[in-house]
Amino acid sequence: MWRQFCAGLAFLALAGLAGADPSPKDIADRLADLGPDVVAAAGANDRGESLRQYARARDPDVTDPKITPAPVLSGEILARLYLAACDLGDNWGCNNLGLQYETADGVSKDLDKAVALYRKTCAAGDQRGCVFLGVAYQYGEGTSIDLEKATAYFETACDRGEPSGCLRLAQVYQDSDEPGASIDEAIGIYQSLCDKGDGSGCIWLGVLFDTGERVPEDGEKALALYRQSCALGEQLGCVNLGFRHLSGDGEIGRAHV
């Protein structure tokens, strides 16, 4: 699930380039070099608009009334845009290109290239790239399985403020065969994420109490955590909350799904 969270973003805003190594002019010039078909596919009339459209993909929450929504881009066009930005050192573009190599979206599947891109962005300090690299080691995709390395990448990303790294680290602890301490570590991380307003932490903690996996089953706690995750915008939390209500648990009629 976490590998897909940024691959589908195709709407763009100029503010999204803030903090990127390439300058806006560099990106604009590079996109223009790709040819008129890419410019047109990005919903742009000129290379300046191409820049703004690409920038919206990097930060879809920032709105600009001067920018019209871009059409859904094909995987091939997205790959060319991501490659252009990656060549300029834009880690966001490199990570998304890696995801496309993983899923064969617009390019031939190539796990070795995906891992190389994640290694590059992680080395450049991009914590999402470190998480993606950790997942590759966790499941042996494009590299050998190495749970020790995977855990180290997740832990580093988490310590540096990347929530998906914390979530992955908690899942490693949850799945560990080590008794006691591992599940306590997982619960602590999920709770910390939830307390910070990250609905994914709430829902994973809710699932633990709902299923009684390595913890005492507690339907009331699960229900409260699903409700909290739903309120934070986590759709799966809303779904689980709805199932709870359909099964007769909780306060019927007060679920917001």
N, C-alpha and C positions, 0 to 999 in steps of 0.2 A: 504493500500500500504506500509506504513512504517513498518508494522509488518513483512513484507516479505523480507525486504531489506538485512538481513544477513542470512536468513534460508537456502538459496540455495547455499551458498559458499562451494565448495568442493575441492578447489585447495589450496595447502599449501606452506609456505616458512619459513625457520628457523627464520628469523628476526621477524616474527609475534609474537613470544613469549616474545619480549622485553616488560618489564614492568609488566608481569604477576607474580602473587604471587608464583605459583609452579615453581620449577627449571626445566630446560630441562631434567635432569636425572629423576626427579620424574615423569614427563609426559611420558618419554620413558618407564620407568619401568611399569607404570600403563597401558599403551597401550599394552605392551607385555603380561601383565596378562590377557588381554581380549581373548587371544587365536590366533592361526594362521589364522583363517578365517577373523578376523578383520584386521590383519596385511596385509594379501593378498588383501583384498578388498580395503585397502587404497593405493594399488599400491606399496607396500613396500616389500623388500626382508628380512629385519631384523628390530629390534625394533628401531634402530637409524634412519632408513629411515621412519619408522612410525612416529617418532617425527617430522621429517622434513615435512612429508606430512600433518600432523595435523597443523603444524605451518603455512603452506601455506594458509589454510582455514582462519586463523586468520588475515592474511594480504595478500590478493591476488594480491595487486599492487607491491609487492616486488618480483622480479624475481631472480632466482638462476639457472645458467646453469647446475649445477650439479644435479638438481632435475627434474625428468621427470614428466609431468602432471599426476595426479592421474585420474583413471576412475571415472565416475559418481557413487557416492556411494548410496546405498539404504537407505531409511529412517531408517530402523532398524539398519543398521551399523552405520549411523550417530548418532542415539540416544545413542548407546553404547559408541561411542567416546566422545560425549558431556557429558554423565553422568560420564565417567571416569575423564574427566577434571574438571567437576563441583565438584566432590567429593574432588578434590585437591584445591578447592577454585578459580578456573579459571572462572571469571564472564562471559567471552565470551561464554564458553561452557554452563553455566547455562542458559543464555538468549536464546541461540539457542535451548536448550532442552525445555525450556518453549514454544517457538514458535511451536515446534513439538507437544507438548501436546495440544496446541490450535488448530492445524490443523489436528491432528490425523495422522501425518506423521511418520510411523514406530512404533508408540505407540498408545495405546487407548487414545481417546480424554479425557482430564481431565483438565478442566479449573481451578479447585482448586489447582492442582499441578503447573500449569503454573503461577498462581498468587503468590504462595508461593516462586517459584524460582525468580520471579521479585522482590518480597519484600526482598528476601535475597540479591540479587545483588545491589539493590538500597541502602539498609542499609550499604553495603560494599563500597558505594561511586561510583558505576557504574551508570552513568547518563542515559545510554540507558535503563537499567533496570527500572529506575525511570519513563522514558517515557512510557515503556510498562505497568508499574503499573498504571500510570495515565490513559492510554487508557482503562484498565480494569475497573477503576472507572467511566470513561466517559460513557461506554456502558453497565456497569453492567455484565461483563463477568467474572464469577468466584468470584464475590463480588457484593455488592449492588451498585446501581448508586449513585455517590456522585460527582457532578460537581465541588464543592468547593475543594475537595481533588484532583480531576483530574487536575484542574487549578493550584493548588499549586505545584504538582509534575512537571507539564510542565514548570512552571515559574522557579522553582529551577534548573531544568536541563538546561533551556535556559541560566539562569544567570551564570551557570558553564560551558558554552561553548558547549553544545550539540545542534547542529542545528535542529535535529528532534524535540527537546523539544520546540524550538522557533516556528517551523512550526505548531506544534500542538496547542501551545498557541495562535497563530494568528488565527487559525481556530476556536478556542473557542470564541474568540472575534468577529470574523466574523459572527458566527452563533447566537450570543447573541441577545436577544430581547431589550437590553438596547440601547437607541438611541444615535447617535452622537459619543460619546467617544469610544465605543467599536470598531466600524469600523475604526476609526482613529488609534486606537492601532494596529489593524490588519494590516493596510496599512503601518504603521511605521515599524513593524516587518518584513513584506515581503520585504520592501524596504531595510532594513538593511541587510537581508540575501542576497538579490540580489547584493547590493553594495560590499559585502564581497566575491562575486564570487560563491554563492550558487544558482544554476540555479532553484532550486525548489521555492525559494522566488520570482524570476522573473516571473515564469509561473503562480503562484497563483495570483500575482498582475496583470498579464496580463489578466487572466480570469475575475477578478473583473471588469476591464475596458472594456473587450470585451462584457460581459453580462449586464453591467450596474447594477450589484447587489449592491444596497445601495450606489452607487457612480454614478456620471454622466458617461454615456457611452462615450468611447473615443477609436475609432478603431485604430487611429494612435499610441497612447500609447501602446495599446495591441500588435500591430504588432511589435513595437520596443522591447517590453519586450519578446515576443516570439522569436524574432531574437537573443536577448541577451541570453536567456536561452538555445537556440539551440547551440549557439557558446560555451556555458559553458558545453555542453555535456548532457543536459537534453533532452531525447528522446521525451517526450511528448511536449516539446516546439517546437521541429522540426516538429512534427505531426501537431500541431496547426498552425504553420507558413505555412506549406504546404496547409492546408485547406484554410487559408486566401488567399493565392496566387491563389488557384483553384477557389475561389469565386470572383476573380478579384481585390482583395485588394493588395496593396503593389506593389513592383517592380517585375513583372513577369520575371522569368528566373534567378533571383538572389537568390532564396531560396536554402539553402543547407540542404538537408534532407537525 
